[in-house]
Amino acid sequence: MMEQFLSIKAEAGDDALLFFRMGDFFELFFDDAVRAAAALDIALTKRGQHEGREIPMCGVPAHSAEGYLARLIAKGFRVAIADQVESPAEARKRGSKSVVKREIVRVVTPGTLTEESLLDARSANYLAAYAEAAGEAALAWCDMSAGGFHTAPVTAAALPAELARLNPAELILREGTEIAGNWPLSPLPKPNFDSSRGEAALKARFEIGALDGLGDFTRAEIAAAGALLAYLEATQMAAVPRLRAPQRQLPGGFMRIDAATRGSLELSRTAKGTRAGSLTACLDATVTAPGARQLSADLAAPLTDATEIAARLDLVAAFHAGGEVRERLRTALKEVPDLERALGRIAAGRGHPRDLGLIRDGLTRADQIRAHLKRATLMGPPPMLADLLATIGPHGELTGLLHAALVPEPGMNANEGGFIAEGYDHTLDEHRSLAKDARRHIAALEAEYRAQTGVEKLRIKHNNVLGYFIEVAPKHADGMMAADSTFAHRQTLANAVRFNSEQLAGLATRIAQAQGQALALEAKHFADLNAAVLTHAESIEATASALARIDVSAALSELAAQRGWVRPAVDDSHAFTITRGRHPVVEAAMKSGQFVANDCALERDGFVWLVTGPNMAGKSTFLRQNALIAVMAQAGSFVPADAAHIGVIDRLFSRVGASDNLAEGRSTFMVEMVETAAILNQATDRSLVILDEVGRGTSTYDGLSIAWAVLEAVHDGLRARCLFASHYHELTALEPRLDALRLATVRVREWKGDLVFLHEVTEGAADKSYGLAVARLAGLPGDTTARAAEVLAALEDTRDATGGIAAGLTELPLFAAAEPRAEVKDALREKLADTRPDELSPRAALDLIYELKRLAD
Ligand SMILES: Nc1ncnc2c1ncn2[C@@H]1O[C@H](COP(=O)(O)OP(=O)(O)OP(=O)(O)O)[C@@H](O)[C@H]1O
C-alpha cells in the first residue's frame, strides 16, 4: 500500500496535501501529515516505518471531511483527494493480498469549490486565468459553482483594476509571470497557455466547429480561456463542471474602478476587511443568494452605456411604483433556493438528492413568479421585464417528473436511499414492502421467541456489525445454549448474550436483498434524474439569472421606497448635479432626519470643487457620497438624493491622503503619490476624481506644492470632474486663476468656545482651520492645547511677516496673499495676566481656581 501511496503522492506533487482514503478515513502521511496536523490542530500519530524512519500520520473522518477541507483551503493549501475506486471485495477478486485501487479524483483549490459548506452563498467564487499572446493580454474567469464563464482583453495598466473588480479566489498564470497584488496564484507551465491548444479545447468543450460563433476573441483571450479549461481538467479529473460558453466583456462597458478607489470608497469591503459596513452590504436587500451575488457584481462593475443603465432603472422604477406587486414578488422570491449552485453541484457530479429537490422547488416557484409578474400591471411596462420573463421556463415537464419522483424533502446522502417517492416505481415499492414485511415478521418472531423461552425481556435488535440478532440478559442465556436449542450463540457481553436463529437469518437475508435491490434502483433513478436535470441545464441557468436580476431590481426598489431615494437621470452629457444628496451608508447608520443633505454641481464652468473646512466637518463624507451616488446610478439603482443628473462616468478615482500601507513596505507618502500618479496618467474628461487631503502625508511645504500641482493638472490637463478636499487654505488662492474651480466649504459655528458642526456644504472657503478647537473636542489635555495655541500664535506672526508658507508662490500668476490671521483669543491667559497673586486672599484664590477651571473647560 505504501508503494501505491508514494506513486499517487508523486502524481499529486509537493504543493498539494494528499487526502488518502482508507476505509472511513482520509489519512495523510509524512510531511503532509505534519503540515495538516498543525493547520487543523489534530493529533499527529505514527504508522509503520519507511526507509528506517517512522511515518508521521494524521487523519480525518471521511463523512466530515468537508469541514477540514474548508479550513485547509482557507489557510491557502491545495488538497488532492485520492479515493478508493473499487470496493475491498473487488480488490480481493484479484488475489487476497491485492491493494484496493485508489486514484486522485479531484484536486480541491480555492477557485474550484462547489460545496455549499465551503462557499459563501452571497459572493461569487471566481477562478481566473491571465494570459499573454500575440502582444496582447487577457483574462478569463469562471464561477465553477454557478457556471458563468467570461473573457476580457486587458492592458497591463488596467489589470490591477480588473482583478480588484473580480476579486478572484484563485488566479492561474504562466510560470514566471509577475503580477501586482496579493492574489492566490496557481502558476502553470507555458504549454497550457498556447492559444491553438486553447482553441481546440474550447471547440471540443462547447462542441462547435469554429469559435467565431461565440465571439471575436483575441488570441490572448483564447489562451486564457484554454488555460482555465486545462486547469479545470487537471483538478476536476472526470467531473469537469458544466460551464456556459464564454462571453466577452469589453473594457469600455464598465466604469473602471481601481483597487485603491474600491478600498477608499469601501465598495465591497470596509477598511477593516468586513462586508458589513460596505456599500454592497448597505444596499443588499436581496432575498436570494444569486440575487446577492448579482448585486455584488453590479456594484463592482457599474455600466457605462446610458441605454443599458436606463433599462435597469426602468425595472427598478416599475417595482418602485408597484408596491403591492413588489411585496408579493419578494415574498415568493424568498422561497426560491439557489438554483445556480444546486445545478453546479449536479453538473460536477457532486449533487445530492436534496439538490434535485432544490431544482424542483426552485423551478416550481419560478413558474409561479413568472405567472404573477405576467398578470401584474406595472408602470412602463419595462421592456427588460418582458425579456426576463421570456427566459423563465416553463418547466412543467421537468418539475412534473421531479415532483412525481422525489419525496418532499430528499436528504443529502444518495447512498442511504429513501429519496424516491412511493408510487414512482412499482418494483421499488415492492422491494420496500418486502423489506417492511420482513421487519413485521421479525417483530412477530420476537413475540414468538418470548413465548417459547419464557424470557420477557428477549429482544431482536440490529447493528451494523452483527446485523439482526436475539439478545437476552446473561442469566437467561444458559437455557438458550442447551444442546437441543434452535438458537446459535454469537456473542457474549458483560450484560447481554446474543444469538441467531435460522428463521431470523432467513428474514434478515430477505431484508438485505430487498434493501439492496431498492438501493440499486434508487441509485439508478438518481442518475436518471440528474441526467434529466442536465438536459434542461441551459434553461435552468437562464431562469436562475433572470430571477437574480428580478431580485436585485425588487430589492433596490424596496430600499428606494424605504429610504426616499430617487431615479437618477444618466446620459452622455458631462453633468454631475446632485440635489440634496446623502451618503447611503452614513445615513443608514444614523437616526432618520439626522443626516444633512448637500448639493453638488460639477458643471462645465465649475467642474472642480475645492472643499475646505475643519477636520470632522464632513468633507470626506461629502466627497464619498457623491462618488457612491455615481456608482449606484450607473449600477442601475435609485440614489439617496432629491434629484440627480449624471453624465456617464468612465473611470472613478478616489484617493485619501496618508492612508498607512506599511504592510506592503511602502511609506504612506509613497503610496499616496503612486496612487495619485495613476490618476494623472489614466483619468479622462469623462472621469470623476475624488481627492481627499492629497499631500498630507509629507511636510507642509511638499504637501501644499503637490496638492497645488495636482489640482492644476486635474483642472487644466485632464479636465475631469473633481472634488478636492484639503486643509491647505492657501489653495483657495488658485480660484481666480483656474476658471472652472469653485470653492466650497463645510460650515461650522463656534458657540461659547465650542465648535458646532453643521455639516452644510456652502460656497466659499473655510475662514480658518479650527484644528485646536477640534483637538480640544477630542479631549487633548488642556495644557497641550494651550501650548499649541502659543505655537500657533508664533507661527502666524511669522506668516504675517513673511507672507506665509505659500510666500514662495507669489510669482505664480494671480496668487493672492494668504488670508489674514484670525485673532487667537485665550480667555485663560487673559485672566491670568490680570491676576495679582500677592493681593489675593485665600478665599479669592480658591474662587480664581474655580474660575480658571471653568474657562479651561
Ligand atoms: N452631512 C452630514 N450629516 C450628518 N453628519 C455628518 C455629515 N457629514 C459628516 N457627518 C458626521 O461627521 C463625522 C466626520 O465627518 P468626516 O469624516 O467626513 O469629516 P472630515 O471633514 O473629512 O474630517 P477629517 O478631515 O478629520 O477627515 C462623520 O463621522 C459623520 O458622522
Ligand as a Chemical Component Dictionary entry (heavy atoms), coordinates in Angstrom:
data_LIG
# 
_chem_comp.id                   LIG 
_chem_comp.type                 NON-POLYMER 
_chem_comp.pdbx_formal_charge   0 
_chem_comp.three_letter_code    LIG 
# 
loop_
_chem_comp_atom.comp_id 
_chem_comp_atom.atom_id 
_chem_comp_atom.alt_atom_id 
_chem_comp_atom.type_symbol 
_chem_comp_atom.charge 
_chem_comp_atom.model_Cartn_x 
_chem_comp_atom.model_Cartn_y 
_chem_comp_atom.model_Cartn_z 
_chem_comp_atom.pdbx_ordinal 
LIG N1  N1  N 0 -23.854 65.539 6.078  1  
LIG C1  C1  C 0 -23.728 65.047 7.316  2  
LIG N2  N2  N 0 -24.780 64.947 8.140  3  
LIG C2  C2  C 0 -24.625 64.451 9.376  4  
LIG N3  N3  N 0 -23.464 64.021 9.875  5  
LIG C3  C3  C 0 -22.373 64.089 9.117  6  
LIG C4  C4  C 0 -22.443 64.610 7.793  7  
LIG N4  N4  N 0 -21.222 64.556 7.255  8  
LIG C5  C5  C 0 -20.408 64.031 8.203  9  
LIG N5  N5  N 0 -21.086 63.751 9.311  10 
LIG C6  C6  C 0 -20.532 63.197 10.543 11 
LIG O1  O1  O 0 -19.330 63.856 10.843 12 
LIG C7  C7  C 0 -18.264 62.933 11.017 13 
LIG C8  C8  C 0 -16.993 63.479 10.386 14 
LIG O2  O2  O 0 -17.133 63.506 9.009  15 
LIG P1  P1  P 0 -15.909 63.396 8.001  16 
LIG O3  O3  O 0 -15.004 62.298 8.377  17 
LIG O4  O4  O 0 -16.490 63.410 6.649  18 
LIG O5  O5  O 0 -15.183 64.770 8.290  19 
LIG P2  P2  P 0 -13.878 65.393 7.606  20 
LIG O6  O6  O 0 -14.158 66.840 7.446  21 
LIG O7  O7  O 0 -13.500 64.672 6.406  22 
LIG O8  O8  O 0 -12.843 65.173 8.743  23 
LIG P3  P3  P 0 -11.260 64.842 8.626  24 
LIG O9  O9  O 0 -10.664 65.991 7.896  25 
LIG O10 O10 O 0 -10.860 64.782 10.063 26 
LIG O11 O11 O 0 -11.154 63.535 7.900  27 
LIG C9  C9  C 0 -18.746 61.653 10.371 28 
LIG O12 O12 O 0 -18.350 60.562 11.126 29 
LIG C10 C10 C 0 -20.253 61.756 10.345 30 
LIG O13 O13 O 0 -20.797 61.014 11.407 31 
# 
loop_
_chem_comp_bond.comp_id 
_chem_comp_bond.atom_id_1 
_chem_comp_bond.atom_id_2 
_chem_comp_bond.value_order 
_chem_comp_bond.pdbx_ordinal 
LIG N1  C1  SING 1  
LIG C1  N2  SING 2  
LIG C1  C4  DOUB 3  
LIG N2  C2  DOUB 4  
LIG C2  N3  SING 5  
LIG N3  C3  DOUB 6  
LIG C3  C4  SING 7  
LIG C3  N5  SING 8  
LIG C4  N4  SING 9  
LIG N4  C5  DOUB 10 
LIG C5  N5  SING 11 
LIG N5  C6  SING 12 
LIG C6  O1  SING 13 
LIG C6  C10 SING 14 
LIG O1  C7  SING 15 
LIG C7  C8  SING 16 
LIG C7  C9  SING 17 
LIG C8  O2  SING 18 
LIG O2  P1  SING 19 
LIG P1  O3  DOUB 20 
LIG P1  O4  SING 21 
LIG P1  O5  SING 22 
LIG O5  P2  SING 23 
LIG P2  O6  DOUB 24 
LIG P2  O7  SING 25 
LIG P2  O8  SING 26 
LIG O8  P3  SING 27 
LIG P3  O9  DOUB 28 
LIG P3  O10 SING 29 
LIG P3  O11 SING 30 
LIG C9  O12 SING 31 
LIG C9  C10 SING 32 
LIG C10 O13 SING 33 
# 
